[in-house]
Amino acid sequence: MSRRFTLYYNVSEDCYGMNEPTYATLFKRLRAAETIKNQLEGTVQVVRCHVDKRGRLVPTSLPKQRSARRKRAL
């Protein structure tokens, strides 16, 4: 593993995907994402993103990694 990576949580499979945002679960409601965040252990961040007309994640809508610390996103 490298020093810089992000884990993306997939609620339906209860697992994390590393450095690939398409593995993340997308929420329409911030309240639902915050509820799941509170149930998970560790440092978890809810990250705002955009989807295309087909409902697929637009990777360029995600913020860039700024630190070398581990981060988890929903």
N, C-alpha and C positions, 0 to 999 in steps of 0.2 A: 504494500500500500504506500502511496505517496504521502507527502506532508500535507497536501491540499486536496481535499475531497469533500463532497457533499452527499449525504444520504437522503433519499427521497422515499417517504413512507407510502406504502400501498395498503389501504385499509382492508380491502376485500381479501387479500392474501396474508395480511398481518406480517409483512416483511418489508425490508428496506432495499432499494436499488441504489447502487453507488454511481455517482457522477452522470446519471442519465435521467433527466427530468421527466421523460415520458413514463417512467415507472411510478410517478407520484399520483396520488389521488387528488382530483380536482374537485373543489367544493364551490357551489354557487353561493352559499351563504357563509358569511364570516363567522356567525355564531356557531354553526355546526363545526367549522374548522377549529375554532377556539375550544369547543367542548372536547374534541378528539385530542387536541394538543394538551389539555389539562390531564388527560388519562395516560399519556405517554410519559415515560421516565426520561430524565436527562434534559439537555438543552434543545428544545424544539422551537422552530420559528415557522410562522405562517407567512407565506410569501405571495404577494399579489402578482397575478400573471394574466395573460390574454390567450384566447383560443381563436382558431380560424372559423370559417363558416361551417365546417364539418365537425366542429367541436374538438379539434386536436390542439394540443398545446403548441404555442408559438415560442420556441426556445429563446429567441432574441428578446422576448418580453420579460425574461427573468433578470434580476439584478446580477451583476458580476460578483464573483467571489473576491472579497477584500482581505481576508486574513488567512493565515495558515492553520488556524484552529479547525477542529471538526465542527461541522454544522449539520443539523438535520432540518429538513423542510417537509411540510405536508404538501 
